[in-house]
């Protein structure tokens, strides 16, 4: 079984490829990635010699290239991770999000539609197009309630709007053309190999380097946190057992405020890698101007995937965050290599093109 993974050199994609190869001997994976700033083959060094793995550099917006790749590798499934995914970058430069997340998904769907149409009946049966999306398409929750698969879409940022558009395209290709699509919408991921523009790796690296730990607004915005390995297990479950045309919310059952996340990181680092001057890492916390349109709360109801596919997260936040911190402490060279020359943990998403030396969350 050949699986085409788009965006496989990114954070979730690289973890998914590694897990899929470790769990299945009867698959081959073709990793298609453009290698933008957040895609790095350093994340896949341990499997690059695996005979079941192949990397192809290319752009999902290039229809001619994608058609040739489909004809060559004859995929039985597409797992579509490739996306611009950072909210702050979408505020500063939305065009890349429209190009990749909407037009790129459309190009993949069009090629997949024609490819699927020409398959024989035996090959059509197992074929799947799995689109990986986000809970941010649903907008912001109040103090109570959860996002379900039926929650109306209400995206707030250019990023979430672009993902909402791609979700609707995927659904339309199932209903209009009969393309056997699957869709997942997940909560905030964390874990090894995450590019350090996102909250958790950014705070870990800034803390260790003695830099400020910037928290937006009051730090009371709430997210549901999902360990990346749990997310990858859920995607494998959807790919294997999901019903075409259905969508599945994937959450970690770990609602935390941003301030709670930063304080937890500081507390663990105080124990695992104390500052040489004897001070506490929390003394590096600073509050900065809030992100424009910052959603207050996300929380996922993941009961459908638990009930229908038997998936539930294995990691609590308390176990997953320790694993994550230990990984970053042990892989400082990876962090240095992936950030050289492209990203210096500066403030993004202030609506003025960035430049202030803060991070983001």
N, C-alpha and C positions, 0 to 999 in steps of 0.2 A: 504494500500500500504506500503510494507516494503522497506525502502531505506537503503542500506549498504553504510556508509560513511567511507572511509579509511582516516587515519590521522586527525580524528575529534577532537583530543585533542590539535592540533596545532592552530596557529593564525587564519587562514582563516577558517579552518574546524570547530572550536568551534563557531565562529560567524555565520557560515552557519547553523549549527545544531540549534542553538538558534532561528535564524530567521525562519527556516523551521517549527519548532514546533509552534512558535507563529502565523504563518500564515495558518497552515493547521491542522485541527482536524482529518483528515482521513488518517494520515500517522503514521508509527512507524519507528524510526530511530535506527539502530544498528551502534554504533561507534566502529570501529576497529582501534586500535592504539597500536604501540609497546611501546610507552612512552619512547622515547629517550630524550635527554636533552631539546629539544624544545617542547615536548609534555607534557602537564600538566593538570590533571583533575581539578585543582583549577579553571581553566577557565570555568568550566561547573557546579560549585557547585549549581547554582541557578536552574538547571533543572534536577539534578541527581535523584530526587524523582519522576519525571514525569513518569507515567505509560507507556507512548509512547516511552520512551528512554531506551536504554540498552547499557552498555559499555562492550566491549570484548577486552582483551589485547592479542595481537598476532602479528606475523610477516607476511607481505604480501609475503615474499619469501618462506614461508613454504606451499608448495602446498597441502600436506595432511590436514593440519589444515584449509586452505582456502576451500577445497572441503567439509569438514565436516560443516563448517560455512554456506556455500551456501545451503547445504542440510537441515540444521536446520532452517535457517531464511527465506529461499525462497524469495530472494529479487526481487522486480520488477524493481529496478534501482540500479546502483552502481555509486556513486560520488567519484571519485578517487583524493583525495588531497595528500595522503601520499607520501612524497618525502624529500630527503635532499635538502635544498634550499638556503644555504648560499654560495655565490661565494667564499669568502675568505677561508672558510673551505674546499671547493673543491680544492683550490690551495694547501693547506697544506696536505690534505688527500683525494685524488680522489676516492679511492677504495669504500668507503661507498656510494658514489654517483652512481657508476656503479652497485653495489649490489642492492640498493633500487630502484633507478629511472629506471634502465633498466631491471634488472632481476626481481624485484618486480612487475613491470608493466606487464612484460611477463607472470609471474605466474598468476596474476589476469586475464589477457586476456585468457589464456589457460583454466582456471577453468570456466570462464564466457562462453567461446565458447562451452564447453561440456554441461554446465548447460542449456544454451539457446537451444542447439540442441535437448535436451530431453523435452523441455516444450511443452505443447499442443498449438494449434494455438491461442486460446483465450489469453493465457499468453504471447505468443511471441509478440503480437501486441504492448503492451505498454512498453515492456522491453527496457531499455537504459543503456549503459555504457558511462558515462560522464567523460572524462579525462581532468583535470585542469592543464594547462601548463602556459608558460611564454613567454613574448615578447623577452626575451634574446636569444631565438633560432634563431632569425633573424640576429643577429650580431649587427653592429654599423651603424648608419646613419650619413650622412654629416650634413651640416647646414640646409638643407631643406629636404622635403619629409617625408613620413609616412610609417609605416609597414601596409600592407594589408594582407588579408588571402592568397594572391598569392605571397607574397614576398619570394624569395628563402631563404633557411636556410643557415646561416653562423655563427654557434656558435663559441665563442671565449674562453670560460673557460671550465674546466671539468664539472662544473655544467650545463651550457647551452648545452654542447654536450650530456650529459646524458639525458637531457629533450628532445632534438631534436631526439635522438634515440627512446625514449619512444613514442613521437608523431608519428614517422614513423611506429612503431609497431601497434599503435592504428589504423592508417589509413589502414595498411595492413590487419588487422583482419576484417575491414569492407569490403574491396575489395575482399579479398580471401575467407573469410568464411561467409560473410553476417551478421556478428555481428553488431547490430545497435548501433554504436558508435557515440559519439558527442565529440567535442574537443573545448576548450576555451584557448586562449592565452591572458594573462592580463598584464597590466603595473604594476609598483611598488605599492603595497598596503601599507596602513598605517591605524592606528586606535587602538581601545582597544584590550588588550590581546596579543600584539605583543611581541615576545621574544626580550629582549634588546641587541641583537647583531646587529640588523638592525639600519639604520641611525637615524630615528626619535626617537624611545624610548631610544637608546643609548645616543644621545645628550641631551635629557631631563634629564635623570638620572645623567649623568656626570656633567651637569650644576648645578643641585641641590646639588650635593655632592662636588662642588668646584674643580672638576677634569678638565683636559684639554679636549677640544673639537677638536678632530683630524680630519682634512679635507685632503683627498688625493690630491696630486698634487697641482694644482691651484684652485681646487674647481669648475671648469667650466664644468664638466661632467653633462649632462642634462638627466633627467628622466621625464616620464609622471606619475603623482601621482594619485592614485585611492583610495578613501575611502572604507574601507573594507565592509561596509554595502551595498554600491553601487555594489561592486563586487558580493556579495552574492545574491542580487536581480537579477543581470544578470544571474548568474548560475541557479537560479530558473526558469527564463524565458527560458533559453536554455533547461533545463530539461523538461519543460512543452510543449514548442512550437518548439524546434529545430528540424531540419530535419536530420535523421540519415545519417552519412557519411560526414556531413558538419562540418566546424570549424568556430568559431566566435571570432574575436578580441574584447577585452574589455579594454577600456581606459577611463581615467578621464578627458581628455582635459585640463591637468594642467602641462605643461612643466615648469620645474624649474631646475636651476643649484643646485648642492649640496651646494654651498656657499650661495645661496639665501635661501635654506631650513634652514640652520644652523642660518643664520642671523634672519630669521623670528621667529624661535623658541626662540632665545635670546630676541628679542623684546617683544614677548608675555610674556615670563617669567619675564622680567623686570617689566611688569605691574601687573602680577598675583602673583608672588612670588619673590619680589625684594631681592637682596643679602643684608645681614645684614650689610656689610661693606660699602654699598653705591655705590660700583662699578657696572659696567655693565657686563652682562654675556658674551658679545662678546669679552671681554678682555681675556677669557679663550680659544679662538680659536687658534689652532696651525696648521701649515701645515706640513704634513708628506709625506714620500716617496710614490709615487703613486703605486697602485696595478698593478702587471704584467698583461698586456693585457687588461687594463681597457677600456671598450667601451666608446666612447665619447657621443653618443646621442641615446636615444630611444624615439620614439613617435608613438602612435597607431592611426590608422584610424579605428574608431569604427562605421563607417556608415552602415556596413552590419547589425549588430545586431540592430541598431536603425531602419533601414528601414524594416527589415524582422520580427523582434520580438518586436518592439516597446519599446526597452530599451534605456534609456539615464541616465547618472549620475545625482543624485539629489543634491549632495554636490559639491560646489566649493572648491578649496584648502583652501580658506580663512575661510570658515565655518567649514570644516572638521578638520583643524589643531587645531582650538580652542577647539572643542569637544575632540580631542585626548589629548591635553595637560591637559585639565580639568580632564579627566579620570585618567591620570597618577598621577596628583597631589592628587587625591582622593583615589588612590589605591596603595599607597606606600608599604603596607603590601604584596600585591600580587607580586609586583616586587621583594621584598626581598625573598619571598618564592621560586619563580621560578628560582632565580639565585643562591641560596645557594648550594655551593659545586660542581657546574658543570661549571660555566662560570663567569669570573670576569671582563668582558669587556676589555680583553687584546687584543693587536694587533694580528690579524690573517691575513693570506693570503699574507705574504711577501715572500713566497716561501721557507722559512727556518724553517718552523715548528712552527712559532709564538713565543710568549714569551715576546715581547716588550709591555709595558703597554699602548697601544693605543686601540682604538676601530676600527670600520670599517664602510664603507659606499659605 
